[in-house]
Amino acid sequence: MYLKRTPLAALVLAALMLAAGCTLWRVLVPASPSGAPASDVSVPEVTPERRKAALFYSDLGPETVDASSYPAERKRDYEVYARVCSRCHTLARSINAPYVSRGWWEFYVARMRVRAKFHGKPLTKSEVKAVLDFLEYDSNERKVAHAAEFDATKAVLKRRFEAALDERIEGLQKQTQPRLIP
Ligand code: HEC
């Protein structure tokens, strides 16, 4: 045979097998459950008040969007969104929410519309359109086009939310308990 069983051939074969094994490992085993290393993103910490009040993990993330590179119309939509969607909770709830498609946003905004109506401050048709146009555009920019980064941010926020819940439960457990058995 042309390829003799020399130590060099064995070494080359071993190296090739190792490289193939590494590639297979990388393909089959994701870096983290969300597919992106969470340590790569830094998400600014929130105030203790916000930690205490959080109802969703999204509440514990950034409250603003950098819309400086967005088209002029979407910048105007952002102003409307920032005004009407921060009345009852911070913008963080929608900015860091996992929803991305216009259909999902229509569903949630319809829900918020009902709530706003009950609060005596109904949203107008043009406000709803501006909010949906903004959410659709912004979701594509930040959540779809930069999916790995957004997934990593969500992973950080989920851990933060779990820790915040643990803190709240600990606080409740420290309170004096009513005696059930006299
Ligand atoms: C009148 C008060 C009010 C206004 C205004 C309001 N929200 Fe909400 N929102 C709530 C309440 C209360 C909840 C929690 C209960 C729920 O999910 O319905 C909530 C929850 C949410 C959630 C989390 C839903 C989930 O289940 O994950 C999102 C996202 C959201 N709001 C986005 C928005 C957006 C976008 C706007 C602007 C159109 C908005 N909110 C305006 C009261 C409001």
Residues whose N, C-alpha, C, O or C-beta is under 5 A from the ligand:
A	BS01	HEC	V84 C85 R87 C88 R93 S94 A97 Y108 V109 M112 R115 A116 H119 V131
